[in-house]
Amino acid sequence: MIHIVTPANETMYRDEMEQAWRLRHDIFVTEKGWTDLAKPDRREIDQFDTPHAIHFLAIEESRVIGYSRLLPTTRPHLLSDIMPQLCEGELPRGSDCWEWTRQAVARSHRARGKAVNPVSLALLTGIVEWGMHHGVNRLVLQMPTLYLLHVVQLHFRARPLGLPHAISGEDIIAATAEFDERTLARLRNVSGNPDSVLAPASYAYLAA
């Protein structure tokens, strides 16, 4: 199940967020080699992990196996402050547009031979469900160029914001990805799960 963590309920998820910080460090520092993010305590927390960030946790038997983060584009975020070179025009901003970052899945749950990882798919479904409850219909993301096709195949209307740039050894492109109920239907069809992926505890915080 996917759990939404906001300032309204963060005290309920202190242990799980500690797991999330360490999962981020394992993947982005140890695995991907983003040494600028390295911390002695092996907790990857950056300047955007403010009370305005929304955290999505995939939890299985009390273990965090996946993570995603949303940042409001009306405040500083990765595209605006770290990678503005990826956007050749006006930066997309608005209450209906949030930046999707720090997608992470534990090594133990990376399914081989599948176009879309089930944990990643569940996290993205949870993000779309949350967005549709909050008047959000557009994501900003920075990703390897090959992933753009997967986004379109999941029925997001993706629009590149500029040409790819080489970052940390990968060709990265920025794009917006609009979604609606058809996107949610596609995500559920691909996963084979017609029901909400959000944990019951998260429903109380959909309006947070």
PAZAPA-4460 file (N, C-alpha, C; in steps of 0.05 Angstrom, whole numbers, plus 32768, in hexadecimal, padded with zeros to 4 digits):
% residues 208
    n_x    n_y    n_z   ca_x   ca_y   ca_z    c_x    c_y    c_z   seq   type   mol
   8011   7FE8   8000   8000   8000   8000   8012   8019   8000     1      M     A
   8006   802F   7FF6   8014   8048   7FF5   800A   805B   800C     2      I     A
   801C   8065   801B   8016   8076   8032   801F   8093   802B     3      H     A
   800E   80A6   8030   8015   80C2   802B   801E   80CF   8045     4      I     A
   8035   80DC   8045   8040   80E8   805D   8041   8106   8059     5      V     A
   8034   8115   806A   8034   8132   806A   8039   813C   8086     6      T     A
   803D   8156   808B   8040   8160   80A6   8029   8158   80B9     7      P     A
   8011   8153   80AD   7FFA   814D   80BD   7FFC   8131   80CA     8      A     A
   800B   811F   80BE   800C   8104   80CA   8029   80F9   80CD     9      N     A
   803D   810B   80CA   8058   8101   80CA   8060   80F3   80E4    10      E     A
   8054   80FA   80FA   805B   80EC   8113   8053   80CF   8113    11      T     A
   8041   80C7   8102   8039   80AB   80FF   804D   809B   80EF    12      M     A
   805F   80A9   80E1   8070   809B   80CE   808E   80A1   80D3    13      Y     A
   8095   80A6   80EC   80B1   80AD   80F1   80C5   8097   80E9    14      R     A
   80BE   807E   80F1   80D0   8068   80EA   80D1   8064   80CB    15      D     A
   80BA   8065   80BF   80B8   8061   80A2   80C7   8077   8093    16      E     A
   80C6   8090   809C   80D5   80A5   808F   80F3   80A2   8092    17      M     A
   80FB   8097   80A9   8118   8091   80AD   8120   807C   8098    18      E     A
   810F   8068   8094   8115   8054   807F   8116   8061   8064    19      Q     A
   8104   8074   805F   8103   8081   8045   811D   8091   803F    20      A     A
   8126   80A0   8054   813F   80B0   8050   8156   809D   8049    21      W     A
   8158   8086   8056   816E   8073   8051   816A   8065   8036    22      R     A
   8152   8060   802E   814D   8054   8014   8157   8068   7FFE    23      L     A
   8150   8081   8002   8159   8095   7FEF   8178   8096   7FED    24      R     A
   8185   8095   8004   81A2   8096   8004   81AD   807D   7FF7    25      H     A
   81A2   8066   7FFC   81AC   804D   7FF0   81AA   804E   7FD1    26      D     A
   8194   8059   7FC8   8190   8059   7FAB   819E   8070   7F9D    27      I     A
   819B   8088   7FA7   81A6   80A0   7F98   81C3   80A4   7F9E    28      F     A
   81CD   809D   7FB5   81EA   80A1   7FBB   81F9   8088   7FB6    29      V     A
   81F2   8072   7FC3   8202   8059   7FC1   81FF   804D   7FA5    30      T     A
   81E7   804B   7F9B   81E2   803E   7F81   81E7   8050   7F69    31      E     A
   81DC   8067   7F69   81DE   8079   7F52   81F8   8089   7F53    32      K     A
   8205   808B   7F6A   821E   809A   7F6C   821B   80B8   7F6D    33      G     A
   8204   80C2   7F77   8201   80DF   7F7A   820E   80E7   7F94    34      W     A
   8229   80E9   7F94   8238   80ED   7FAC   8233   8108   7FB9    35      T     A
   822A   811B   7FAA   8223   8135   7FB6   820E   8133   7FCB    36      D     A
   81FE   811E   7FCA   81E8   811A   7FDC   81F0   8109   7FF5    37      L     A
   8209   8100   7FF5   8211   80ED   800A   8211   80FB   8026    38      A     A
   8207   80EC   803A   8206   80F6   8055   8212   80E1   8067    39      K     A
   8221   80E9   807C   822D   80D6   808F   8219   80C4   809C    40      P     A
   8201   80CE   80A0   81EC   80BD   80AE   81DD   80AC   809A    41      D     A
   81E4   80AE   8080   81D7   809E   806B   81B9   80A3   806A    42      R     A
   81B1   80BC   806E   8196   80C5   806B   8196   80DB   8055    43      R     A
   818A   80D5   803E   818A   80E9   8028   8172   80FB   802B    44      E     A
   8178   8113   8036   8164   8128   8039   816F   8141   802D    45      I     A
   815F   814F   801C   8168   8167   800F   8158   817F   8017    46      D     A
   815F   8196   800A   8152   81AF   8012   8135   81B1   800A    47      Q     A
   812B   819E   7FFB   810F   819E   7FF3   80FE   818D   8005    48      F     A
   810A   817F   8018   80FA   816F   802B   80F0   8181   8041    49      D     A
   80DE   8193   803A   80D3   81A6   804C   80B6   819D   8053    50      T     A
   80A8   81AB   8064   808D   81A4   806A   807A   81A6   8052    51      P     A
   8084   81B1   803C   8073   81B4   8024   8075   819B   8012    52      H     A
   8089   8189   8017   808C   8171   8008   8077   815C   8011    53      A     A
   806F   814C   7FFE   805D   8135   8004   806C   811C   7FFD    54      I     A
   806C   8109   8010   807B   80F0   800D   8068   80D9   8008    55      H     A
   806F   80C8   7FF6   805F   80B0   7FF0   8070   8098   7FF6    56      F     A
   8066   8087   8008   8076   8070   8011   8067   8056   8009    57      L     A
   8075   8044   7FFB   806B   8029   7FF7   8075   8018   800E    58      A     A
   8063   800E   801D   806A   7FFF   8036   805F   7FE2   8034    59      I     A
   8071   7FD0   803A   806A   7FB3   803B   8074   7FA7   8055    60      E     A
   8062   7F9E   8065   8069   7F92   807F   807C   7FA4   808F    61      E     A
   8074   7FBD   8092   8082   7FD1   80A1   809D   7FDA   8095    62      S     A
   80A2   7FD1   807D   80BB   7FD8   806F   80B5   7FEB   8058    63      R     A
   80C4   8001   8056   80C1   8013   803F   80D0   8007   8027    64      V     A
   80C1   8000   8013   80CD   7FF3   7FFB   80CD   8006   7FE3    65      I     A
   80C0   801D   7FE6   80C0   8031   7FD0   80B9   804C   7FDA    66      G     A
   80C1   8060   7FCB   80BE   807C   7FD4   80BB   808E   7FBC    67      Y     A
   80AB   80A3   7FBF   80A9   80B9   7FAC   80A3   80D3   7FBB    68      S     A
   80AA   80E9   7FAE   80A5   8103   7FBB   8098   8116   7FA7    69      R     A
   8086   8126   7FB1   807A   813C   7FA1   8082   8157   7FAD    70      L     A
   8089   816A   7F9C   8090   8185   7FA5   807E   8199   7F96    71      L     A
   8074   81AD   7FA4   8064   81C1   7F96   8075   81D2   7F84    72      P     A
   806C   81D7   7F6C   807C   81E7   7F59   8079   8205   7F5F    73      T     A
   8068   820C   7F72   8065   8227   7F7A   807B   822F   7F8E    74      T     A
   808B   821C   7F96   80A1   8221   7FA8   80BB   8216   7F9B    75      R     A
   80D2   821B   7FA7   80EB   8210   7F9B   80EA   81F2   7F98    76      P     A
   80F3   81E7   7F82   80F3   81CB   7F7D   810B   81C4   7F6B    77      H     A
   810F   81AB   7F64   8127   81A3   7F55   812A   81B1   7F3B    78      L     A
   8115   81B2   7F2B   8117   81BE   7F10   811C   81DC   7F12    79      L     A
   8110   81E9   7F25   8114   8206   7F27   812F   820E   7F32    80      S     A
   813A   81FE   7F46   8152   8206   7F54   816B   81F6   7F4E    81      D     A
   8168   81DE   7F45   817F   81CC   7F41   8184   81C7   7F23    82      I     A
   816F   81C2   7F13   8173   81BB   7EF7   8163   81CC   7EE4    83      M     A
   8164   81E7   7EE7   8154   81F8   7ED6   815C   81F6   7EB8    84      P     A
   8175   81EC   7EB3   817E   81EA   7E97   816D   81D5   7E87    85      Q     A
   815E   81C5   7E95   814D   81B1   7E87   8134   81BD   7E7B    86      L     A
   812D   81D6   7E84   8115   81E3   7E7A   811D   81FA   7E68    87      C     A
   8115   81F9   7E4F   811D   820E   7E3C   8109   8225   7E3B    88      E     A
   80F2   8222   7E47   80DF   8238   7E47   80D8   8240   7E64    89      G     A
   80BF   8249   7E67   80B6   8250   7E82   80B2   8238   7E93    90      E     A
   80BB   8239   7EAC   80B8   8223   7EBE   809A   821E   7EC4    91      L     A
   8091   8205   7EC2   8075   81FF   7EC9   8071   8203   7EE7    92      P     A
   805D   8212   7EEE   8057   8217   7F0A   8039   8218   7F0D    93      R     A
   8030   8213   7F25   8013   8216   7F2B   800B   8202   7F40    94      G     A
   7FF4   8207   7F4C   7FEA   81F5   7F61   7FE1   81DB   7F55    95      S     A
   7FDD   81DA   7F3B   7FD5   81C1   7F2E   7FEC   81B1   7F24    96      D     A
   8005   81BA   7F2A   801D   81AE   7F1E   8031   81AA   7F35    97      C     A
   8038   8190   7F39   804C   8189   7F4E   8063   817A   7F42    98      W     A
   807A   817C   7F4E   8092   816E   7F44   8094   8153   7F52    99      E     A
   8098   813E   7F41   809B   8123   7F4B   80B9   811C   7F4B   100      W     A
   80C4   8116   7F63   80E0   8111   7F65   80E6   80FA   7F78   101      T     A
   8100   80F2   7F78   810B   80DE   7F8B   80FC   80C3   7F8A   102      R     A
   80F4   80BB   7F72   80E8   80A0   7F6F   80FC   808B   7F76   103      Q     A
   80F6   807A   7F89   8109   8065   7F92   80FA   804B   7F99   104      A     A
   8106   8035   7F90   80FB   801B   7F97   8112   800A   7FA1   105      V     A
   810D   7FFC   7FB8   8122   7FEB   7FC3   812B   7FD6   7FB0   106      A     A
   8144   7FCF   7FB0   814F   7FBB   7F9E   813F   7FA0   7F9F   107      R     A
   8137   7F9A   7FB7   8128   7F80   7FBC   810E   7F7F   7FAE   108      S     A
   8104   7F96   7FA4   80E9   7F97   7F98   80EA   7FA2   7F7B   109      H     A
   8100   7F9E   7F6F   8101   7FA6   7F53   80FC   7F8E   7F41   110      R     A
   80E4   7F8D   7F36   80DC   7F76   7F26   80EA   7F76   7F0B   111      A     A
   80F5   7F60   7F03   8103   7F5E   7EE9   80EF   7F54   7ED4   112      R     A
   80F3   7F5D   7EBC   80E2   7F54   7EA6   80C8   7F62   7EA3   113      G     A
   80C4   7F78   7EB3   80AB   7F87   7EB2   80B1   7FA3   7EA9   114      K     A
   80A1   7FAE   7E97   80A6   7FC9   7E8D   80A4   7FDE   7EA3   115      A     A
   8092   7FDA   7EB6   808E   7FED   7ECC   808F   7FDD   7EE6   116      V     A
   80A0   7FE6   7EF8   80A2   7FD9   7F12   8088   7FDB   7F21   117      N     A
   807E   7FC6   7F2E   8065   7FC8   7F3C   8065   7FDC   7F53   118      P     A
   807C   7FDF   7F61   807D   7FF2   7F77   807D   800E   7F6C   119      V     A
   808C   8013   7F56   808B   802D   7F49   806F   8034   7F3F   120      S     A
   8062   8020   7F34   8047   8024   7F29   8034   802B   7F40   121      L     A
   8036   801E   7F57   8025   8024   7F6D   802A   8040   7F78   122      A     A
   8043   8048   7F7A   804A   8063   7F83   803E   8078   7F70   123      L     A
   8041   8073   7F56   8036   8086   7F43   8018   8087   7F44   124      L     A
   800B   8070   7F47   7FEE   806F   7F4A   7FE5   807F   7F62   125      T     A
   7FF4   807C   7F78   7FED   808B   7F90   7FF0   80A9   7F8C   126      G     A
   8004   80B1   7F7D   8008   80CE   7F77   7FF1   80D8   7F67   127      I     A
   7FE8   80C9   7F53   7FD2   80D2   7F42   7FB8   80D3   7F52   128      V     A
   7FB4   80BF   7F64   7F9C   80C0   7F75   7F9C   80D9   7F86   129      E     A
   7FB4   80DE   7F93   7FB6   80F6   7FA3   7FB1   810F   7F93   130      W     A
   7FBD   8111   7F7B   7FB9   8128   7F6A   7F9C   812D   7F63   131      G     A
   7F8E   8118   7F5D   7F72   811C   7F54   7F60   8125   7F6B   132      M     A
   7F69   8121   7F84   7F5B   812C   7F9B   7F62   8149   7FA2   133      H     A
   7F77   8153   7F95   7F81   816D   7F9C   7F82   8181   7F84   134      H     A
   7F74   817B   7F6F   7F74   818D   7F58   7F8F   818E   7F4A   135      G     A
   7F9F   8179   7F4E   7FB9   8178   7F40   7FB6   8165   7F28   136      V     A
   7FBF   816F   7F11   7FBC   815E   7EF8   7FD6   815E   7EE7   137      N     A
   7FEC   8167   7EF3   8004   8169   7EE3   801D   8165   7EF6   138      R     A
   802F   8154   7EEC   8048   814F   7EFA   805F   815B   7EEA   139      L     A
   8073   8164   7EF8   808D   816C   7EEC   80A1   8156   7EF4   140      V     A
   80B0   814C   7EE2   80C3   8137   7EE8   80DC   813A   7ED7   141      L     A
   80F2   8131   7EE3   810B   812F   7ED4   8113   8112   7ED4   142      Q     A
   8119   8107   7EBD   811C   80EA   7EBA   812E   80E3   7EA3   143      M     A
   813A   80CB   7EA3   8149   80C2   7E8B   8136   80C3   7E73   144      P     A
   8141   80CB   7E5C   812F   80CE   7E45   8120   80B5   7E3D   145      T     A
   812C   809E   7E42   811E   8085   7E3B   8104   8081   7E4B   146      L     A
   8102   808D   7E62   80EB   8089   7E73   80D3   8099   7E68   147      Y     A
   80D7   80AC   7E56   80C1   80BC   7E4D   80AC   80AB   7E3F   148      L     A
   80B5   8097   7E30   80A2   8085   7E22   8090   8077   7E37   149      L     A
   809C   806E   7E4D   808C   8060   7E61   8077   8072   7E6D   150      H     A
   807D   808B   7E70   806A   809E   7E7B   8052   80A1   7E68   151      V     A
   8058   80A3   7E4E   8043   80A5   7E3A   8032   808C   7E39   152      V     A
   803F   8075   7E3B   8031   805B   7E3A   801E   8058   7E52   153      Q     A
   8023   8067   7E68   8011   8066   7E7F   7FFB   807B   7E7D   154      L     A
   7FF8   8087   7E65   7FE3   809A   7E5E   7FE6   80B5   7E6D   155      H     A
   7FFF   80BD   7E71   8004   80D8   7E79   8009   80E8   7E5F   156      F     A
   8000   8101   7E5E   8006   8112   7E47   8020   8121   7E4C   157      R     A
   8036   8115   7E43   8050   8120   7E4A   8059   8134   7E35   158      A     A
   8065   814A   7E3F   8070   815F   7E2E   808C   8166   7E37   159      R     A
   80A0   8160   7E26   80BC   8168   7E2E   80BE   8186   7E31   160      P     A
   80CF   818E   7E44   80D3   81AA   7E4A   80EC   81B5   7E3D   161      L     A
   80FC   81A3   7E31   8115   81AB   7E24   8124   8192   7E1B   162      G     A
   813C   8196   7E11   814C   8180   7E08   8159   8172   7E1F   163      L     A
   8161   8158   7E1C   816E   814A   7E32   818A   8156   7E38   164      P     A
   8192   8153   7E51   81AD   815B   7E59   81BA   8143   7E68   165      H     A
   81D4   8140   7E65   81E2   812B   7E72   81E6   8133   7E90   166      A     A
   81DB   8123   7EA2   81DD   8128   7EBF   81E4   810E   7ECC   167      I     A
   81FB   810E   7EDA   8203   80F6   7EE9   8204   80DE   7ED7   168      S     A
   820D   80E1   7EBE   8211   80CB   7EAC   81F8   80C2   7E9E   169      G     A
   81E1   80D0   7EA1   81C9   80C9   7E93   81BE   80E1   7E84   170      E     A
   81B0   80DB   7E6D   81A2   80F0   7E5F   8187   80F5   7E6C   171      D     A
   8185   810D   7E78   816D   8113   7E88   815C   8128   7E79   172      I     A
   8142   8124   7E79   8130   8137   7E6C   811B   813F   7E81   173      I     A
   8113   8158   7E7F   80FD   8162   7E90   80E3   8162   7E80   174      A     A
   80CD   815C   7E8D   80B4   815B   7E7F   809D   8160   7E92   175      A     A
   8086   8169   7E88   806E   8168   7E97   805E   8150   7E8F   176      T     A
   804E   8146   7EA1   803E   812E   7E9B   8022   8133   7EA7   177      A     A
   800F   8139   7E95   7FF3   813E   7E9E   7FE5   8123   7EA2   178      E     A
   7FD2   8123   7EB5   7FC3   810A   7EBA   7FA6   8110   7EC0   179      F     A
   7F95   80FC   7EBE   7F79   80FE   7EC5   7F6F   80E3   7ECC   180      D     A
   7F55   80E0   7ECC   7F49   80C6   7ED4   7F51   80AF   7EC0   181      E     A
   7F56   80B7   7EA7   7F5F   80A2   7E94   7F7B   8098   7E9B   182      R     A
   7F8C   80A9   7EA5   7FA6   80A1   7EAE   7FA3   808D   7EC6   183      T     A
   7F93   8094   7ED9   7F8F   8083   7EF0   7F84   8068   7EE7   184      L     A
   7F71   8068   7ED4   7F66   804F   7ECA   7F7C   803E   7EBD   185      A     A
   7F8E   804B   7EAE   7FA4   803C   7EA1   7FB7   8031   7EB6   186      R     A
   7FBE   8040   7ECA   7FD0   8036   7EDF   7FC4   801E   7EED   187      L     A
   7FAA   801F   7EF2   7F9D   8009   7F00   7F9B   7FF0   7EED   188      R     A
   7F97   7FF5   7ED4   7F96   7FDF   7EC1   7FB1   7FD1   7EBE   189      N     A
   7FC7   7FE1   7EBD   7FE1   7FD6   7EBA   7FE9   7FC6   7ED3   190      V     A
   7FE1   7FD0   7EEB   7FE8   7FC2   7F04   7FD6   7FAA   7F09   191      S     A
   7FBF   7FAA   7EFD   7FAB   7F95   7F03   7F9C   7F99   7F1D   192      G     A
   7F9F   7FB1   7F28   7F91   7FB7   7F41   7F7D   7FCE   7F3D   193      N     A
   7F63   7FC8   7F3E   7F4F   7FDD   7F38   7F49   7FEF   7F50   194      P     A
   7F55   7FE9   7F67   7F4F   7FF8   7F7F   7F64   800D   7F85   195      D     A
   7F5E   801E   7F98   7F71   8032   7FA1   7F89   8024   7FAD   196      S     A
   7FA1   8030   7FA8   7FB9   8025   7FB4   7FC0   8033   7FCE   197      V     A
   7FB1   8047   7FD6   7FB6   8056   7FEE   7FAE   8047   8007   198      L     A
   7FBF   8046   801B   7FB9   8039   8034   7FA2   8048   8042   199      A     A
   7F91   803A   8050   7F7A   8047   805D   7F82   805E   806E   200      P     A
   7F99   805D   807B   7FA2   8073   808D   7FA7   808C   807D   201      A     A
   7FAC   808A   8063   7FB3   80A1   8053   7F9A   80B1   804B   202      S     A
   7F82   80A4   804B   7F6B   80B3   8042   7F64   80CB   8053   203      Y     A
   7F6B   80C9   806D   7F65   80E0   807F   7F76   80F8   8078   204      A     A
   7F8B   80F3   8068   7F9E   8109   8062   7F9D   8111   8045   205      Y     A
   7F89   8108   8036   7F88   8110   801A   7F83   812E   8018   206      L     A
   7F77   813A   802B   7F73   8157   802A   7F89   8166   8037   207      A     A
   7F9E   8159   8041   7FB3   8167   804F   7FC5   8176   803C   208      A     A
***
